[in-house]
Structures are given as C-alpha cells and as structure tokens.
Amino acid sequence: MDAQDGDERPLIIHRLPLLQDESTSEFTSDGTVDLRNQPARKQRTGKWKACFFILGAEFAECVAFFAISKNLVTYLTGVLHESNVDAATTVSTWIGTSFFTPLVGAFLADTFWGRYWTILAFLSVYVTGMTVLTASALLPLLMGASYSRSAHRLFAYLGLYLAALGTGGIKPCVCALGADQFDASDPVERRAKGSFFNWYYFSINIGSLLSATVVVWVQDNVGWGVGFAIPTLLMLSGLVLFVAGRKVYRYQRVGGSPLTRASQVVVAAVRNYRLVLPEPDDSSALLHQAPPGTTEGNDSTMQHTSQFRFLDKAAIVAPSSGEKGATASPWRLCTVSQVEELKTVLRMFPVWVSMVLFFAATAQMSSTFIEQGETMDNRVGPFTVPPASLSTFDVISVMVCIPIYDKALVPLARRATGKERGLSQLQRLGVGLALSVAGMVYAALLEARRLSLARAAADGRPPMSIMWQAPAFAVLGAGEVFATIGILEFFYDQSPDGMKSLGTALAQLAVAAGNYFNSAVLAAVAAVTTRNGEAGWIPDDLDKGHLDYFFWFMAVLGVVNLLHFLHCSVRYRGSSNNSTYSS
C-alpha cells in the first residue's frame, strides 16, 4: 500500500461493531471495562474525574523523582565527595536507568498485570527506595564515630536504584492509564485526550517546581535526611490517593505479550525466508484472521502495507500448511495484524532516534548546568539561591507555555490548518528540537563570557550572577513543551492497541538513551581532553577548563540531529489512525 492509500483509509480497524452513535452510547466503545470487569459506563467512569486520582499519584512521584535528580550532583560532590565528571556521569546514568526501567513496567502491564496493578506494585517499590535513601542520608548521624563512607555510599546507591526501578512501572503506565480514561471513538473525549497529555506534563512540572524550590532549599539548608523524608511521605500519600480512585477508572483488558508477538514475527519471517513474496498489492496469500480457538492478544485488525516486505513472509500461508494455518505454530505463521504491529514500531524508530539528542541536551540541566552555576554568584538580593533551584525557570517556562499552547496556539493553528490538533505531531517535535539547539548555543556563549570575566578577575570572586542561567533553562523548558509532550502523544497515538504501555515506554526509553548518551559523551570528552596532563574541558575547577566547548559540541550535534529529523519528517505520511513512511 502506498502513501496515498494510507491517507484514504485507516490502518487500524476495530472489530467491535457500533450499534449506535458513539457519542450517545451508554458504554465506551474502545473495549474498556470497570473495576468489576464489566463494560465501562461513560457517565460513571473515566474522563477528568478519574484523571484527578491518576495525576495526583503522578504529582507525588514527580516530587520524589525531582527531589533526587535536581540536586543529586550536589549530594554526590558535597556529601559523597565525587569529582565533577564522575558526579555528572552518575546523575546521567541514574536518570537514564530511571527511564530505561519503564520497559520492564510496560511489559508487565501489557502482558500480565494490567496498568493499575503494575502502578500499585511499583509505587510500593518506589516508597521502599525512598525510605532506604532517607535512611542513608541519616547514617552519619546514626553511626557516629563508627561512620563508614563506603557503607554510606552503598546504602545511597541502593536507595537510588530501588527508586529507579520503582519509577519504571509508573512512568509508562500512568500516562497510558490516563489516556485510557478517554474514549477515542467519542469526538468530545478524543479531543480531551489530546489535552490530557499537556496537563499530564503540567502536573509533572508542578512536582518539579516544588522540588526545585522547597525541597532543594531544605536539602541545602536543613539537611539531606529531612530533604528526602518529605518526598517519601508524599509518595505514601500518592499511593493512598491512587488506590482511592480505583472505582472510577476505566481498565483495558490485558492482551498477550507484545514482545512475544513481535518476536514471533521475526522468527517466522526468518524461518520462511525461502517463500516467495506475493505482489505488493496482492495480500490474498497472507493470513489475515487467526484460526478459530486462538488469540493474538489484541482486539483490532490492521491493514496490510507494503513496507518492510521481508516481514510479510511471516504471514504467508504455504501451500503445504493446509487450511489457512489452522495447525501452524505461531512461531511459523503469524497474522497480518501481528506483522503490521512490528512494522508500526519500525516506522517510529527514526523519530525515536531524533529524540535521543534532544534528551541529551536537556540532561545538562541536571548536571553541567548545576556545576556551571556553582562557579557563579548565587546571591540574588538578600537571598542565596542554590544552583539546583535555577531549574525553577525550566518549570516556570513549561507551566507558562502549556496553557498558551493548549488554549491559544492550538485553536489558532486549528483554524489555520483545519487539523484537529492544530500542529501535526511531527511539526511539534521539530520545534522542540530547534529550541534545544538554541538552549545549547546560549549556554556556550554564557560560559565563554563567564570564563573571560573569571580569568580577568583579580579578587577570585564569581564574576557573573547565576541569574544569567535562567534563559537557558527557560528555552529548554519551552522545548520540552513541544518535544517531550509531543513524543509521549506520538508514541501512544501511533502504537497498536495491544502496545500502548510499550509505546509510552519507548518514549521514556528515548530519555534513557539521551542520558546514557550524555554519560558516554562526558566520559569520552574527559578521556580525550585530559591527555598529556591537560586540565580538560570539564575539570573540577571549571575556571581552568572549557565547558563552553562542550556546549558548542552539543549544539553542533543538535543541528545534525535536526537535519536528520527534517529528512525523516519529509518522508512521513499520515492517516486517520496511524502513519507510514512513503515508499
């Protein structure tokens, strides 16, 4: 099927027949059920009343997550006495792990437990991790003369990575569970679902704002034990709130494992490599319907497309297989829908790759930006501003831009373009990528100016106010409104019905990959620039280094990445329910 065909008809067709208009039906039309496993009633379940409980739990999780990530580099350098490079690498690795574990949570949610029970289980793990981290911060006080730094570090890292595991079941499932509360077949609820992703990210940033101001101040001025205890108690409250909303949630039934279905397609295609592919427009030789008595784990069918044609071999019914695969193993013969699910994920991959560099840029806000802020004058009037609190401007930027985007920009763009979303998902992502480049350019110029003044100063006092960092945080925050929210919506929207949690996890995986990439770049830069006894670009004393070179390097990578994204987006073609690349 070519791109023009994709514009005329949807790639996903739900099997459930609609006996009346969806907007007036008593029950949802997307297969969701209530707590008693009965068809969900529209008036009694879901929508914003259910999202209140879901977003409340997400808010609590975000306060805890940002209470760690915003100031972790300060904790590592000031309390555990790690170097600047090691601390920045540790922070990026921990954040990367926190966004890698959602693959585990998404697999369990889509395959075994469902989103509600997965969130509940991982919230418990998260609370345990925060408790261990809080106890580790109190070790110097509790152990007294027998204090051991190695024991302190062991318990601190145990708490950190238990929290990273806990967040893995929350990040992909909260977003997907919230989107499940809106029936996509109802025009009013479908439009509300688009707003949900904006307000979901808004709640994240309220939590981030609280952490960057109140919690960070407590950590720096009262103590780390109290600073970690506050989000721990808030996490317990979030757990109680989430359970309290269980009667009004809409639940998607658990299907088969999406990873198993994808693996079956790959294995079957390889095993059938000798079979001859039919003509691109002829799908009569392919298995469209699973044999009676079997299930794919998905209640929707997908139309055949002609891209990635080698995978079609997994669905070819060989003449020797008899009655349309009635007795064939699913590892030998798959349905067209299974094949198209894997194709959908492959089509999204170039977009996913483009987002890795974006998240590598935003990773600077929790690592090198803070180290840069520690070399600047943090006195603002009568107040002393912790460097980690400058991330408040990132949060404020997000909180200002989301209402403007949702209530002003989208309606204007909708009237101009005639599209329901206003801007297309790819246009939204492109704007975010461009803003990340602008943020890196500003950071490079700022650091070059700071270095020039610092080396000219005779008294050794910080020559620049820390408030000069605010525009860099604000620009990257505006970029997050476009790119971070956009990638969540894109992957949820484009993923097949049985892969919604996995699709959201893939968006989170881009954050993980961006942070891991940042860790690798930091390590490589340190190794290359410290040869022959040189101080390097990022020494412990930044006045002797060239952090500005690092920011310029990230800006150049961002430009290359933006060009790659534009190339991919030009080849992208959309349809009403999914999208494909042109052949």
C-alpha positions in Angstrom: 0.0 0.0 0.0 1.5 3.3 -1.0 1.4 6.6 0.9 -1.7 7.8 -1.0 -3.7 4.8 0.0 -2.7 5.4 3.6 -4.3 8.9 3.5 -7.6 7.5 2.4 -8.3 4.8 5.0 -7.1 3.9 8.5 -4.6 1.2 9.1 -6.4 0.0 12.3 -9.9 -1.2 12.2 -11.7 -2.1 15.5 -13.7 -5.3 15.3 -16.3 -4.2 17.7 -19.4 -3.0 15.7 -21.0 0.1 16.9 -24.8 -0.2 17.2 -25.4 3.4 17.9 -23.6 6.7 17.7 -20.5 6.6 20.0 -21.1 10.0 21.5 -24.6 8.9 22.8 -23.8 5.4 23.8 -24.1 4.5 27.5 -20.9 2.4 27.3 -17.5 3.1 26.0 -16.7 1.8 22.5 -13.0 1.1 23.0 -13.2 -2.1 25.0 -12.5 -0.6 28.4 -14.1 -2.2 31.5 -14.8 -1.1 35.1 -13.4 -2.5 38.3 -15.9 -5.4 38.1 -14.7 -6.3 34.6 -18.0 -5.1 33.1 -18.2 -2.7 30.1 -17.3 0.8 31.4 -20.2 3.3 31.6 -19.4 6.7 30.2 -21.1 8.7 32.9 -19.8 6.8 35.9 -16.2 6.1 34.9 -13.2 7.8 33.3 -12.7 11.3 31.9 -11.2 14.0 34.1 -12.7 12.8 37.4 -10.6 9.6 37.1 -7.6 11.6 35.9 -7.6 13.6 39.2 -6.5 10.5 41.1 -4.1 9.4 38.4 -2.4 12.8 38.1 -2.3 13.1 41.9 -0.2 10.0 42.1 2.0 11.2 39.3 2.5 14.5 41.0 3.7 12.7 44.2 6.1 10.5 42.1 7.5 13.6 40.3 8.2 15.4 43.6 10.2 12.3 44.7 12.0 11.9 41.4 13.0 15.6 41.0 13.9 15.8 44.7 16.6 13.3 43.8 17.6 14.4 40.3 17.6 18.2 40.7 20.2 18.2 43.5 21.9 14.8 43.1 25.0 16.2 41.6 25.4 18.4 44.7 24.8 15.4 47.0 27.4 13.4 45.2 30.1 16.1 45.1 29.4 17.6 48.6 28.5 14.6 50.7 29.9 11.5 48.9 32.9 13.6 47.6 32.8 12.5 43.9 34.5 14.6 41.2 32.6 16.8 38.8 32.9 14.4 35.9 32.1 11.4 38.0 29.1 13.1 39.6 27.7 14.4 36.2 28.2 10.9 34.8 26.5 9.2 37.8 23.5 11.6 37.5 23.0 11.0 33.8 23.4 7.2 34.3 20.8 7.2 37.1 18.3 9.3 35.2 18.9 7.1 32.2 18.2 4.0 34.2 15.0 5.6 35.6 13.8 6.0 32.0 15.0 2.5 30.9 13.2 0.5 33.6 9.8 1.6 32.1 10.4 -1.2 29.5 10.0 -3.6 32.4 6.9 -2.0 33.7 5.3 -1.7 30.3 6.0 -5.4 29.6 4.4 -6.5 32.9 1.4 -4.1 32.3 0.7 -5.2 28.7 1.3 -8.9 29.4 0.3 -9.9 32.9 -0.8 -7.3 35.5 -2.6 -4.5 33.6 -1.7 -0.9 34.2 -3.4 -0.4 37.6 -1.8 -3.3 39.3 1.6 -2.5 37.8 1.5 1.0 39.1 0.4 -0.2 42.5 3.3 -2.7 42.8 5.9 -0.3 41.5 4.7 2.6 43.7 5.4 0.2 46.7 9.0 -0.4 45.4 9.4 3.3 45.0 8.4 4.1 48.5 10.9 1.4 49.7 13.7 3.0 47.7 12.9 6.5 49.1 12.9 5.1 52.6 16.3 3.5 52.1 17.7 6.7 50.6 16.4 8.7 53.5 17.9 6.3 56.0 21.3 6.5 54.1 21.3 10.3 54.4 20.9 9.9 58.2 23.7 7.4 58.5 26.4 9.9 59.6 24.1 11.0 62.4 23.1 7.5 63.4 26.5 5.8 63.2 28.5 8.5 64.9 32.2 7.5 65.4 31.6 4.2 63.5 30.5 6.0 60.4 31.8 4.4 57.1 31.7 6.3 53.9 31.7 3.1 51.9 28.6 1.9 53.8 27.0 5.4 53.3 27.7 5.1 49.5 26.3 1.5 49.4 23.0 2.4 51.0 22.7 5.6 49.0 23.1 3.8 45.7 20.7 1.0 46.8 18.1 3.6 47.6 18.7 5.4 44.3 18.4 2.3 42.1 15.4 1.0 44.0 13.7 4.3 43.2 14.8 4.0 39.6 13.2 0.5 39.5 10.0 1.9 41.1 9.6 4.6 38.6 9.8 2.1 35.8 6.3 0.8 36.5 4.9 4.2 37.0 6.1 6.4 34.1 4.7 4.3 31.2 1.6 3.2 32.9 0.3 6.4 34.5 0.4 8.2 31.1 -1.3 5.3 29.3 -3.9 4.7 32.1 -4.7 8.4 32.0 -5.2 8.3 28.2 -7.4 5.2 28.6 -9.9 7.3 30.5 -11.0 8.9 27.3 -12.9 7.0 24.6 -11.1 7.6 21.3 -14.3 6.9 19.3 -16.2 9.8 21.0 -15.2 13.1 19.3 -15.5 15.1 22.6 -13.5 12.6 24.6 -10.9 12.3 21.8 -10.2 16.0 21.9 -10.0 15.9 25.7 -7.4 13.1 25.4 -5.2 15.4 23.4 -5.4 18.0 26.2 -4.6 15.2 28.8 -1.0 14.8 27.6 -0.5 18.6 28.0 -1.9 18.6 31.6 -0.2 15.4 32.4 3.1 17.1 31.7 1.9 20.2 33.6 1.4 18.1 36.7 4.9 16.7 36.3 6.3 20.2 36.3 4.3 21.3 39.3 6.0 18.5 41.2 9.3 19.6 39.7 8.7 23.2 40.8 8.0 22.1 44.4 11.2 20.0 44.4 13.4 22.7 42.8 12.3 25.3 45.3 11.1 24.0 48.7 12.8 20.5 48.7 16.1 21.7 47.3 16.2 24.5 49.8 15.5 22.1 52.7 18.3 19.7 51.4 20.8 22.6 51.3 19.8 24.4 54.5 18.2 21.9 56.8 19.6 18.6 55.9 19.5 15.8 53.4 17.6 13.4 55.7 14.7 15.8 56.0 15.0 16.7 52.3 14.5 13.1 51.4 11.9 12.4 54.1 9.4 15.0 52.7 9.0 13.3 49.2 8.9 9.9 50.9 5.9 10.9 52.9 4.3 12.5 49.8 4.8 9.2 47.9 2.9 7.4 50.6 0.1 9.9 50.2 0.1 9.4 46.4 -0.2 5.7 46.8 -3.3 6.1 49.0 -4.8 8.6 46.6 -4.2 6.3 43.6 -5.9 3.4 45.3 -8.9 5.6 46.3 -9.8 6.2 42.6 -10.0 2.5 41.6 -13.8 2.5 41.3 -13.9 5.3 38.7 -11.0 4.1 36.5 -11.5 2.6 33.0 -9.4 -0.5 32.5 -8.0 -2.0 29.3 -8.1 -5.8 29.3 -4.7 -7.4 29.3 -3.7 -8.9 26.0 -0.8 -11.2 25.0 2.8 -10.1 25.3 3.6 -7.5 22.6 7.3 -8.5 22.8 6.3 -12.2 22.2 4.1 -11.3 19.2 6.9 -9.2 17.7 9.5 -12.0 18.3 7.1 -14.5 16.6 7.0 -12.3 13.5 10.8 -12.1 13.3 11.3 -15.8 13.9 8.6 -16.8 11.4 9.9 -14.4 8.7 13.4 -15.9 9.1 12.1 -19.5 9.0 10.0 -18.7 5.9 12.8 -17.0 4.1 12.6 -19.4 1.2 8.9 -18.5 0.4 8.3 -16.1 -2.5 6.6 -12.8 -1.6 3.4 -12.0 -3.4 3.0 -8.8 -5.4 2.8 -5.7 -3.2 -0.9 -5.1 -3.9 -1.8 -8.8 -3.5 -2.4 -9.9 0.1 -4.6 -12.9 -0.7 -1.7 -15.3 0.2 -1.4 -13.9 3.7 -3.1 -15.0 6.9 -5.5 -12.2 7.8 -7.5 -13.9 10.5 -6.2 -16.0 13.4 -7.6 -19.6 13.3 -10.7 -20.3 15.5 -9.7 -21.1 19.1 -6.6 -19.0 19.0 -6.0 -15.4 20.0 -3.5 -12.7 19.1 -3.9 -10.9 22.4 -5.2 -7.9 20.5 -8.8 -7.0 19.6 -8.1 -5.0 16.5 -7.0 -5.8 13.0 -4.6 -3.9 10.9 -4.5 -3.4 7.1 -1.6 -4.8 5.1 1.1 -2.3 4.0 3.9 -2.9 1.5 6.8 -1.5 3.6 9.4 -3.8 5.3 8.1 -6.6 2.9 10.5 -9.2 4.2 8.4 -9.4 7.4 5.4 -10.4 5.2 7.0 -13.8 4.9 5.8 -14.4 8.5 2.2 -14.3 7.3 2.5 -16.3 4.0 0.3 -19.4 4.1 2.4 -22.1 2.4 0.5 -24.5 0.2 1.6 -27.4 2.4 0.2 -25.8 5.5 -3.4 -26.8 4.7 -6.3 -24.8 5.9 -5.0 -21.3 6.4 -2.7 -22.1 9.2 -5.2 -24.0 11.3 -2.4 -26.1 12.8 0.6 -24.0 12.2 2.8 -22.8 15.1 2.6 -19.0 15.8 6.4 -19.2 15.5 6.0 -20.4 11.9 2.9 -18.4 10.8 1.6 -15.1 12.0 -1.4 -12.9 11.1 -1.1 -9.8 9.0 -2.0 -7.8 12.2 1.0 -9.2 14.1 3.3 -8.3 11.2 1.8 -4.8 10.9 2.3 -4.2 14.7 6.0 -4.8 14.3 6.1 -2.6 11.1 4.5 0.2 13.1 7.2 0.1 15.7 9.9 0.1 13.0 8.3 3.1 11.3 8.6 5.1 14.5 12.2 4.3 15.1 13.8 7.2 13.1 11.6 9.6 15.1 12.8 7.9 18.3 16.4 8.3 17.3 16.0 12.0 16.7 14.7 12.4 20.3 17.8 10.9 21.9 19.9 14.0 21.2 17.1 16.2 22.5 17.2 14.5 25.8 21.0 14.5 25.9 20.7 18.3 25.7 18.0 18.6 28.4 20.2 16.3 30.6 22.6 19.3 31.0 20.0 20.9 33.3 20.7 18.3 36.0 24.4 18.0 35.5 26.7 20.6 33.8 24.3 23.5 34.3 24.4 22.9 38.0 28.2 22.7 38.0 28.4 25.9 36.0 26.0 27.6 38.5 28.3 26.6 41.4 31.0 28.9 39.9 28.7 31.9 39.6 27.5 34.5 42.1 24.3 32.9 43.6 23.3 35.9 45.7 20.1 37.5 44.5 19.3 40.5 46.7 19.1 39.2 50.3 18.7 35.6 49.2 21.2 32.9 48.4 19.9 30.7 45.5 21.1 27.1 45.4 22.3 26.3 41.8 19.8 23.4 41.5 17.0 25.9 42.1 17.7 27.6 38.8 15.8 24.7 37.2 12.7 26.5 38.5 12.9 28.6 35.3 12.6 25.4 33.3 9.5 24.5 35.2 8.0 28.0 35.1 8.6 28.1 31.3 6.8 24.8 30.9 3.9 25.9 33.2 3.5 29.1 31.2 3.9 27.6 27.8 1.5 24.7 28.2 -1.7 26.8 28.8 -0.6 29.1 26.0 0.0 26.1 23.7 -3.3 24.4 24.7 -5.6 27.4 24.9 -4.2 29.8 22.3 -1.7 28.2 19.9 -3.7 25.1 19.2 -7.0 26.8 18.5 -5.3 29.3 16.2 -3.4 26.6 14.4 -6.6 24.5 14.1 -8.4 27.4 12.4 -5.4 28.0 10.1 -4.7 24.3 9.1 -8.1 22.7 9.6 -6.4 19.9 11.6 -7.9 18.7 14.9 -4.5 19.0 16.7 -3.5 22.3 15.1 0.1 21.5 14.6 0.9 18.0 13.5 2.8 15.8 15.9 6.0 16.0 13.7 5.8 19.8 13.5 5.5 19.9 17.3 8.6 17.7 17.7 10.6 19.7 15.2 10.0 23.0 17.1 11.2 21.3 20.3 14.4 20.1 18.6 15.2 23.6 17.3 14.7 25.1 20.7 17.1 22.6 22.3 19.8 23.8 19.8 19.1 27.4 20.8 19.5 26.4 24.5 22.9 24.9 23.9 24.1 27.9 21.9 23.1 30.2 24.7 24.8 28.1 27.3 28.0 28.1 25.3 28.0 31.8 24.8 27.3 32.3 28.5 30.1 30.0 29.6 32.6 31.7 27.2 31.7 35.1 28.7 31.9 33.7 32.3 35.4 32.3 31.6 36.6 35.5 30.1 35.5 37.5 33.2 36.7 34.9 35.7 40.2 34.9 34.2 40.3 38.6 34.2 39.1 39.0 37.8 41.9 39.7 40.3 39.9 39.0 43.5 38.7 35.5 42.6 35.1 36.4 43.3 32.4 34.9 40.9 32.2 37.5 38.1 28.6 36.7 36.9 25.2 36.4 38.5 23.7 33.0 38.5 20.5 34.5 37.1 22.2 34.6 33.6 21.5 30.9 33.5 17.7 31.5 33.6 17.2 32.0 29.9 19.0 28.7 29.1 16.6 26.8 31.5 13.6 28.7 30.1 14.4 27.9 26.4 14.9 24.2 27.1 11.6 24.2 29.1 9.8 25.6 26.1 11.4 22.9 24.0 10.1 20.3 26.4 6.5 21.6 25.9 6.9 20.8 22.2 9.2 17.7 22.2 8.7 15.8 25.4 4.9 16.1 25.4 4.9 15.5 21.7 6.8 12.3 21.8 4.5 10.9 24.5 1.5 11.7 22.5 3.1 10.4 19.3 4.1 7.0 20.6 0.8 6.5 22.4 -1.2 7.5 19.4 0.8 5.5 16.8 1.2 2.3 18.8 -1.3 -0.5 18.1 -3.9 -1.2 20.8 -2.0 -4.0 22.4 1.2 -2.0 22.7 0.0 1.3 24.3 2.1 0.9 27.5 5.0 -0.4 25.5 4.7 2.6 23.1 4.8 5.0 26.1 7.8 3.1 27.5 9.6 3.6 24.2 9.1 7.3 24.5 10.6 7.1 28.0 13.4 4.9 26.6 14.4 7.9 24.5 15.0 9.8 27.7 17.1 7.0 29.0 19.1 6.7 25.8 19.7 10.5 25.8 21.1 10.4 29.4 23.2 7.3 28.6 24.5 9.1 25.5 25.3 12.2 27.6 27.2 10.0 30.1 29.2 8.5 27.2 29.9 11.9 25.7 31.1 13.2 29.1 33.4 10.2 29.6 34.8 10.5 26.1 35.4 14.2 26.4 37.1 13.7 29.7 39.3 11.0 28.3 40.3 12.9 25.1 40.8 16.4 26.6 42.8 15.3 29.6 45.6 13.6 27.6 49.2 14.7 28.3 48.3 16.1 31.7 45.9 18.7 30.4 43.1 20.0 32.7 40.4 19.0 30.1 37.2 20.7 29.2 35.4 19.9 32.4 37.9 19.8 35.3 36.9 20.2 39.0 37.9 23.8 38.7 35.8 25.0 35.7 37.8 28.2 35.5 40.7 26.1 34.2 38.6 24.3 31.7 36.4 24.9 28.6 32.9 23.9 29.4 31.8 26.2 26.6 33.5 23.9 24.1 31.4 21.0 25.4 28.2 23.1 25.0 29.2 24.0 21.4 29.8 20.4 20.7 26.3 19.5 21.9 24.9 22.4 19.8 26.6 21.0 16.6 25.2 17.5 17.3 21.8 19.1 17.8 21.9 20.8 14.4 22.9 17.5 12.7 20.1 15.8 14.6 17.6 18.4 13.5 18.6 17.9 9.8 18.1 14.2 10.3 14.7 14.7 11.7 13.6 17.0 8.9 14.7 14.4 6.4 12.6 11.8 8.2 9.6 14.0 8.6 9.5 14.9 4.8 9.1 11.2 4.1 6.4 10.7 6.7 2.8 10.3 5.6 -0.2 10.3 7.9 -3.6 8.7 8.0 -6.5 9.0 10.4 -5.4 6.4 12.8 -1.7 5.7 12.1 1.1 6.8 9.8 3.6 5.3 7.4 6.7 6.3 5.5 6.4 6.7 1.9 7.9 4.0 -0.2 
